[in-house]
Every structure is written in structure tokens, then in C-alpha cells.
Amino acid sequence: MVFGGLMTLFAGIAAIADDDVFVATRNYVFEFDLTGWGWIHLIMGVVITLAGAALFKGATWARVVGVALACLAMLANFLWIPYAPFWAIVLIAINGFVIWALCTAPSPSGR
């Protein structure tokens, strides 16, 4: 989760720093401002990374928050596909793995 959060954070920084880094393809149903998406990715990356760090401490609330954040990140990366298709699909897969891992891992009290 920390890795996915950091990668989302870096994608946000790249989108904010220079709009020429990403080239949007045309003829998509949805079209958003790249700088706005950069800020969304930057904020989500920070929050996901912090929740991932809380998981290392065994916080139960972090599992629930982690699943919710990973779902939101999957949605955001789906909408990010016109700007960075390969990167977005990789992050969707990572977030899917995070959801699976958080839902199937044994509880900290059960160890």
C-alpha cells in the first residue's frame, strides 16, 4: 500500500510540475484538467502512504481505510487512463492486490 501510495504521489507531482509530461488522447468520453488530476493524485498518494504506514503498526482502522482508499485510487486511476494508460493499469492492479491482501489477511489479534 505504501508503494502504491508513493507511485500515485509521484504521478501527481509529475502532472503538477509540467503539463507537457502527459499527452491526453482524444475522443474519450471524459476529459479533465491535468493539473487538477495532479493535485487529486498528490493528495491521494499522501493519504494512502500514511494509511499504509499505519498498517505496519497493526492499526485495525487502517485496514478499513485502506480498502476504501484503494477503491478510490482504482477509480481515479481508471479516469487517469487517457493520460498514462500503462501506468494507470499497473496502479489499478496494485490497488486490486492491496484490497485482496487487506481483506484476506488475518487480524492482528488472531496471530
LOMIMI-685428 format. One record per residue (C-alpha): residue number from 1; x, y, z. Coordinates in steps of 0.25 Angstrom, whole numbers, padded with zeros to 4 digits. Layout:
// LOMIMI-685428
   n     u     v     w
 NUM     X     Y     Z
...
***
This chain:
// LOMIMI-685428
   n     u     v     w
   1  0000  0000  0000
   2  0012  0009  0003
   3  0018  0006 -0011
   4  0004  0009 -0018
   5  0003  0022 -0010
   6  0017  0027 -0014
   7  0015  0024 -0028
   8  0001  0031 -0028
   9  0008  0043 -0021
  10  0019  0043 -0032
  11  0009  0043 -0043
  12  0002  0055 -0036
  13  0016  0062 -0035
  14  0019  0060 -0050
  15  0005  0065 -0054
  16  0006  0077 -0046
  17  0021  0081 -0049
  18  0019  0080 -0064
  19  0007  0078 -0072
  20  0015  0074 -0084
  21  0019  0061 -0077
  22  0006  0055 -0081
  23 -0001  0055 -0094
  24 -0016  0052 -0094
  25 -0022  0044 -0105
  26 -0034  0050 -0112
  27 -0048  0044 -0113
  28 -0050  0040 -0099
  29 -0064  0041 -0092
  30 -0058  0049 -0080
  31 -0047  0060 -0081
  32 -0042  0067 -0069
  33 -0031  0077 -0066
  34 -0018  0071 -0064
  35 -0013  0080 -0053
  36 -0026  0077 -0045
  37 -0023  0062 -0046
  38 -0009  0064 -0042
  39 -0014  0070 -0029
  40 -0024  0059 -0027
  41 -0013  0049 -0029
  42 -0003  0056 -0020
  43 -0013  0057 -0008
  44 -0018  0043 -0010
  45 -0003  0038 -0011
  46  0000  0045  0003
  47 -0013  0039  0010
  48 -0011  0025  0004
  49  0004  0025  0008
  50  0000  0030  0022
  51 -0010  0019  0024
  52  0000  0009  0019
  53  0010  0013  0029
  54 -0001  0011  0040
  55 -0003 -0003  0035
  56  0011 -0006  0039
  57  0007 -0002  0053
  58 -0005 -0012  0053
  59 -0016 -0002  0053
  60 -0029 -0009  0051
  61 -0035  0004  0046
  62 -0024  0005  0035
  63 -0030 -0008  0028
  64 -0043 -0002  0026
  65 -0038  0012  0022
  66 -0028  0004  0013
  67 -0039 -0003  0006
  68 -0047  0010  0004
  69 -0035  0017 -0001
  70 -0031  0006 -0011
  71 -0045  0006 -0017
  72 -0044  0021 -0019
  73 -0030  0020 -0024
  74 -0035  0010 -0034
  75 -0046  0019 -0039
  76 -0036  0031 -0040
  77 -0026  0022 -0048
  78 -0037  0018 -0057
  79 -0040  0032 -0060
  80 -0025  0034 -0062
  81 -0024  0024 -0073
  82 -0025  0035 -0085
  83 -0012  0042 -0079
  84 -0004  0030 -0075
  85 -0010  0017 -0080
  86  0001  0007 -0075
  87  0004  0014 -0062
  88 -0011  0015 -0059
  89 -0014  0000 -0062
  90 -0002 -0004 -0053
  91 -0007  0004 -0041
  92 -0021 -0002 -0043
  93 -0015 -0016 -0042
  94 -0006 -0011 -0030
  95 -0019 -0006 -0023
  96 -0026 -0018 -0026
  97 -0015 -0026 -0019
  98 -0016 -0017 -0007
  99 -0031 -0019 -0006
 100 -0029 -0034 -0007
 101 -0018 -0034  0003
 102 -0025 -0025  0013
 103 -0038 -0034  0013
 104 -0031 -0047  0014
 105 -0020 -0045  0024
 106 -0022 -0050  0038
 107 -0026 -0040  0049
 108 -0014 -0035  0057
 109 -0021 -0040  0070
 110 -0023 -0054  0063
 111 -0008 -0056  0062
***
